């Protein structure tokens, strides 16, 4: 049997292990964390990710534990809506539930190893780097110029046992910060991003939460109420990192998937989705083609696609987190809202 070593047992790594043909491959997954996460954020499942979940046989289970997103608005810092977006068939799933379902879909034949991999395995296997933005596999195979890049932004995420009101769902864009709220199973999910000097590693969560309360003190009442109810035990605080553009996701018999290949800002909510698609695409190609052809096809299908999503995420991040340009952004969005209302009013009178 052909040997495949997956470094990283997160969303991308588990999805790949679940999709590879167990009758063709001997698969080993290395993951440094011995247990599944207990605190996580909510992930919107776009149609491409839903097709990947269907391919893995867990789409119905994912829907069953997830709220339908419905509609949400992009608002100013005081909560006045600029535009309302319908989510359509999208649903939101917690990272905890998604990883649990992926973990359960991995065949029993897959070897699990709890260990921090210090160097790329040299046992003759195909090596897949699914080890996130700080990927050791990427550094080893692609060089120091692909080192992860630190952004000035902190991401603070949390859950609450209380539901969010429908007219409060969405994102609130302030000056150099944003805050979002969405429905979650058994309560609600919230997230905040803003410039912060905390970290970049070992961030003190209670301190980050106090910083956020001060930062958003002048924002909408819904934001202040949410942060007042938040507890450090139900929060995650991380600095945001991105991965520079790679000329290829493949070098020799090493391939990157997920955030290791294209870690991006979370402003479009597409990182987890693209990781799932990476994994299923690579697995289906390896299951049906010789290895060299499969790797070439994977690189051709996924590199430009994920690069476009990453560029779009960065562009939206510059708008949502605008600082000096915030007054101009708000004026333009207010104008667009008024024009839309005028157009609707004129149409109804015909």
C-alpha positions as CSV (number, residue, x, y, z in Angstrom):
1,X,0.0,0.0,0.0
2,X,1.1,3.6,-0.7
3,X,2.0,5.6,2.4
4,X,0.7,9.1,3.2
5,X,1.8,11.1,6.2
6,X,-0.5,14.0,7.2
7,X,1.0,16.5,9.5
8,X,-1.8,18.2,11.4
9,X,-5.1,16.8,12.6
10,X,-7.3,19.9,12.3
11,X,-10.1,20.5,9.7
12,X,-7.9,19.9,6.6
13,X,-6.0,17.0,8.0
14,X,-9.0,15.1,9.3
15,X,-11.0,15.7,6.1
16,X,-8.2,14.3,4.0
17,X,-7.7,11.3,6.2
18,X,-11.5,10.6,6.0
19,X,-11.6,10.9,2.2
20,X,-8.5,8.9,1.2
21,X,-9.2,5.3,0.0
22,X,-8.2,3.0,2.9
23,X,-7.8,0.1,0.5
24,X,-5.1,2.0,-1.4
25,X,-3.3,4.0,1.2
26,X,-1.7,3.5,4.6
27,X,-2.4,6.9,6.3
28,X,-0.7,8.3,9.4
29,X,-2.0,11.5,11.0
30,X,0.3,13.5,13.4
31,X,-1.5,15.9,15.7
32,X,0.2,17.6,18.7
33,X,-3.1,18.1,20.7
34,X,-4.2,14.9,22.4
35,X,-7.8,16.0,22.7
36,X,-10.5,17.7,20.6
37,X,-11.0,21.4,21.3
38,X,-13.5,22.5,23.9
39,X,-13.8,26.2,22.9
40,X,-14.2,27.3,19.3
41,X,-15.7,29.7,16.9
42,X,-18.6,29.3,14.4
43,X,-17.9,28.6,10.8
44,X,-20.2,29.4,7.9
45,X,-20.5,26.6,5.5
46,X,-20.7,27.9,1.9
47,X,-22.0,25.7,-0.9
48,X,-18.6,24.4,-1.9
49,X,-17.9,23.3,1.7
50,X,-21.3,21.7,1.9
51,X,-20.5,19.6,-1.2
52,X,-17.2,18.6,0.5
53,X,-19.1,17.5,3.7
54,X,-21.6,15.5,1.5
55,X,-18.6,13.8,-0.1
56,X,-17.4,12.8,3.4
57,X,-20.9,11.6,4.3
58,X,-21.4,14.0,7.2
59,X,-23.5,16.9,5.7
60,X,-26.8,15.8,7.2
61,X,-25.1,15.4,10.6
62,X,-23.5,18.8,10.3
63,X,-26.9,20.4,9.5
64,X,-28.5,18.7,12.4
65,X,-26.2,20.3,15.0
66,X,-26.2,23.7,13.3
67,X,-28.5,26.7,13.1
68,X,-29.6,28.1,9.8
69,X,-28.0,31.5,9.4
70,X,-31.0,33.2,7.9
71,X,-30.2,36.9,7.3
72,X,-27.8,39.4,8.9
73,X,-26.9,43.0,8.4
74,X,-23.7,44.9,8.0
75,X,-24.1,47.9,10.4
76,X,-22.2,50.9,11.6
77,X,-20.8,51.0,15.1
78,X,-24.1,52.2,16.6
79,X,-26.0,49.3,15.0
80,X,-27.7,51.1,12.2
81,X,-27.9,48.7,9.2
82,X,-26.3,49.5,5.9
83,X,-27.1,46.3,4.0
84,X,-28.9,43.1,4.8
85,X,-27.6,39.8,3.4
86,X,-29.6,36.6,3.0
87,X,-27.6,33.5,3.8
88,X,-29.7,31.2,1.6
89,X,-28.8,27.6,2.2
90,X,-25.7,28.4,4.3
91,X,-25.6,27.2,7.9
92,X,-23.2,27.9,10.7
93,X,-21.4,25.1,12.6
94,X,-19.1,25.4,15.6
95,X,-15.5,24.4,15.0
96,X,-15.9,21.9,17.9
97,X,-18.8,20.1,16.2
98,X,-17.1,20.1,12.8
99,X,-13.9,18.6,14.1
100,X,-15.8,16.1,16.1
101,X,-17.7,15.0,12.9
102,X,-14.6,14.9,10.8
103,X,-12.8,12.9,13.5
104,X,-15.6,10.3,13.5
105,X,-15.5,10.0,9.7
106,X,-11.8,8.9,9.7
107,X,-11.5,5.2,9.1
108,X,-10.2,3.0,11.9
109,X,-7.3,2.0,9.6
110,X,-5.7,5.4,9.9
111,X,-2.9,5.5,12.4
112,X,-3.1,8.4,14.9
113,X,0.1,9.7,16.5
114,X,0.0,12.4,19.2
115,X,3.3,14.2,18.7
116,X,4.8,17.5,17.6
117,X,6.6,16.9,14.3
118,X,9.9,18.7,14.3
119,X,11.0,17.8,10.8
120,X,9.4,16.4,7.6
121,X,9.2,12.6,7.8
122,X,11.7,10.9,5.6
123,X,10.1,7.5,5.5
124,X,9.3,7.4,1.7
125,X,5.7,8.5,2.2
126,X,3.9,11.3,0.5
127,X,3.9,14.2,3.1
128,X,0.9,16.5,3.4
129,X,1.3,19.7,5.4
130,X,-2.0,20.4,7.1
131,X,-0.4,22.1,10.1
132,X,-1.9,25.5,9.9
133,X,-0.5,29.0,9.2
134,X,2.7,28.3,11.3
135,X,3.3,25.2,9.2
136,X,6.6,23.5,9.8
137,X,6.1,21.5,6.6
138,X,5.9,24.8,4.6
139,X,9.0,26.2,6.2
140,X,11.0,23.0,5.5
141,X,9.9,22.6,1.9
142,X,9.3,26.1,0.7
143,X,12.0,28.1,2.6
144,X,12.2,31.0,5.0
145,X,10.7,33.5,2.6
146,X,7.3,31.7,3.1
147,X,7.4,32.5,6.9
148,X,4.0,33.4,8.3
149,X,3.2,37.1,8.5
150,X,1.8,38.8,11.6
151,X,-1.0,41.3,11.1
152,X,-1.7,44.1,13.6
153,X,-5.1,42.6,14.5
154,X,-6.4,40.5,17.4
155,X,-9.3,38.1,17.0
156,X,-11.4,37.6,20.1
157,X,-14.2,35.0,19.8
158,X,-16.7,33.6,22.3
159,X,-20.0,31.9,22.9
160,X,-22.9,32.7,25.2
161,X,-25.8,30.5,26.4
162,X,-28.3,33.2,25.5
163,X,-29.7,33.6,21.9
164,X,-29.0,36.7,19.8
165,X,-32.0,38.8,18.7
166,X,-32.7,38.5,15.0
167,X,-32.4,42.3,14.5
168,X,-28.9,42.2,16.1
169,X,-27.4,39.5,13.9
170,X,-24.6,40.6,11.6
171,X,-21.4,42.7,11.7
172,X,-20.8,46.1,13.2
173,X,-18.0,48.1,11.5
174,X,-16.4,50.8,13.6
175,X,-13.2,52.8,13.2
176,X,-10.4,50.2,12.9
177,X,-12.6,47.5,14.5
178,X,-15.5,45.1,13.8
179,X,-17.8,43.1,15.9
180,X,-20.1,40.2,14.8
181,X,-22.9,38.2,16.3
182,X,-24.6,35.0,15.0
183,X,-26.8,32.2,16.2
184,X,-25.2,29.1,17.6
185,X,-26.5,25.8,18.9
186,X,-27.8,26.4,22.4
187,X,-27.1,30.1,22.4
188,X,-25.1,32.6,20.3
189,X,-21.6,33.2,19.0
190,X,-19.7,36.5,18.8
191,X,-16.4,37.8,17.5
192,X,-14.3,40.9,17.5
193,X,-11.3,42.1,15.6
194,X,-9.2,45.3,16.2
195,X,-5.6,46.5,16.4
196,X,-3.9,45.2,19.5
197,X,-0.4,45.0,20.9
198,X,-1.2,41.9,22.9
199,X,0.7,38.7,22.0
200,X,1.6,37.6,19.5
201,X,1.7,34.3,21.6
202,X,0.3,33.3,24.9
203,X,-2.3,36.0,25.0
204,X,-3.9,36.6,28.4
205,X,-7.7,36.0,27.6
206,X,-9.1,38.0,30.6
207,X,-6.9,40.9,29.7
208,X,-8.0,40.7,26.0
209,X,-11.6,40.7,27.1
210,X,-11.1,43.8,29.3
211,X,-9.3,45.4,26.4
212,X,-12.3,44.7,24.1
213,X,-14.8,46.0,26.6
214,X,-12.9,49.3,26.7
215,X,-12.4,49.3,22.9
216,X,-16.2,48.9,22.2
217,X,-17.5,50.9,25.1
218,X,-18.9,53.5,22.7
219,X,-20.5,51.1,20.3
220,X,-24.0,49.7,20.0
221,X,-25.8,48.5,23.2
222,X,-25.9,44.9,21.8
223,X,-22.1,44.8,21.7
224,X,-21.7,46.2,25.2
225,X,-24.2,43.7,26.5
226,X,-22.5,40.8,24.8
227,X,-19.1,41.7,26.1
228,X,-20.4,42.3,29.6
229,X,-21.8,38.7,29.7
230,X,-18.7,37.1,28.1
231,X,-16.4,35.0,30.3
232,X,-12.7,34.2,29.7
233,X,-13.5,30.4,30.0
234,X,-15.7,30.7,26.9
235,X,-13.4,32.9,24.8
236,X,-10.4,32.5,22.5
237,X,-7.9,35.2,21.8
238,X,-5.5,35.0,18.9
239,X,-3.5,37.4,16.8
240,X,-4.3,37.1,13.1
241,X,-1.6,35.8,10.8
242,X,-1.5,35.3,7.0
243,X,0.6,33.2,4.6
244,X,2.4,34.8,1.7
245,X,1.6,33.9,-1.8
246,X,3.1,30.6,-2.9
247,X,4.1,29.8,-6.4
248,X,3.0,26.2,-5.9
249,X,1.4,24.1,-3.3
250,X,3.5,21.1,-4.3
251,X,7.3,20.5,-4.1
252,X,8.6,17.0,-4.8
253,X,6.5,14.6,-2.8
254,X,5.3,17.2,-0.3
255,X,1.9,19.1,-0.7
256,X,0.2,21.8,1.4
257,X,-3.5,22.0,2.2
258,X,-5.7,24.4,4.2
259,X,-4.2,27.3,6.2
260,X,-0.6,25.9,5.7
261,X,-1.1,26.7,2.0
262,X,-3.3,29.9,2.1
263,X,-3.9,31.2,5.6
264,X,-6.0,34.3,5.1
265,X,-7.9,37.0,7.1
266,X,-11.3,35.6,8.3
267,X,-13.3,38.5,6.9
268,X,-15.0,36.4,4.2
269,X,-15.4,33.4,6.5
270,X,-13.9,31.1,3.8
271,X,-10.8,29.7,5.5
272,X,-12.4,26.5,6.8
273,X,-14.5,26.1,3.7
274,X,-11.5,26.2,1.4
275,X,-9.6,23.8,3.7
276,X,-12.4,21.2,3.3
277,X,-12.4,21.6,-0.5
278,X,-8.6,21.3,-0.6
279,X,-8.8,18.0,1.3
280,X,-11.6,16.4,-0.7
281,X,-10.0,17.6,-4.0
282,X,-6.6,16.2,-3.1
283,X,-8.1,12.9,-1.8
284,X,-10.3,12.3,-4.9
285,X,-7.3,13.0,-7.2
286,X,-5.0,10.7,-5.3
287,X,-7.7,8.0,-5.2
288,X,-8.0,7.9,-8.9
289,X,-4.7,9.1,-10.5
290,X,-1.0,8.2,-10.3
291,X,0.6,10.4,-7.6
292,X,2.5,12.8,-9.8
293,X,-0.6,13.5,-12.0
294,X,-2.8,13.9,-8.9
295,X,-0.4,16.5,-7.3
296,X,-0.2,18.5,-10.6
297,X,-3.9,18.5,-10.9
298,X,-4.4,19.5,-7.3
299,X,-2.0,22.4,-7.7
300,X,-3.7,23.5,-10.9
301,X,-7.2,23.4,-9.5
302,X,-6.7,24.9,-6.0
303,X,-3.8,27.4,-6.1
304,X,-5.4,30.2,-8.2
305,X,-8.8,29.6,-6.7
306,X,-7.6,30.0,-3.1
307,X,-5.4,32.9,-4.0
308,X,-8.4,34.8,-5.3
309,X,-10.3,34.1,-2.1
310,X,-7.3,35.3,0.0
311,X,-7.0,38.5,-2.0
312,X,-10.8,39.2,-1.6
313,X,-10.5,38.5,2.1
314,X,-7.7,41.0,2.4
315,X,-9.6,43.6,0.4
316,X,-12.7,43.2,2.6
317,X,-10.6,43.4,5.7
318,X,-9.2,46.8,4.6
319,X,-12.8,48.1,4.2
320,X,-14.3,46.5,7.4
321,X,-11.3,47.5,9.6
322,X,-10.8,50.9,8.0
323,X,-9.2,53.5,10.4
324,X,-8.4,56.8,8.8
325,X,-10.7,56.0,5.9
326,X,-13.6,55.1,8.2
327,X,-15.5,58.4,7.8
328,X,-15.4,58.2,4.0
329,X,-16.4,54.5,4.1
330,X,-19.4,55.3,6.3
331,X,-20.5,58.2,4.1
332,X,-20.4,56.0,1.0
333,X,-22.3,53.2,2.7
334,X,-24.9,55.7,4.1
335,X,-25.3,57.1,0.6
336,X,-25.8,53.7,-0.9
337,X,-28.4,52.9,1.7
338,X,-30.3,56.1,1.0
339,X,-30.2,55.5,-2.7
340,X,-31.4,51.9,-2.3
341,X,-34.4,53.1,-0.2
342,X,-35.2,55.8,-2.8
343,X,-35.1,53.3,-5.6
344,X,-37.4,50.9,-3.7
345,X,-39.8,53.8,-2.9
346,X,-39.9,55.0,-6.5
347,X,-40.6,51.5,-7.8
348,X,-43.5,50.9,-5.4
349,X,-45.2,54.0,-6.6
350,X,-45.3,53.1,-10.3
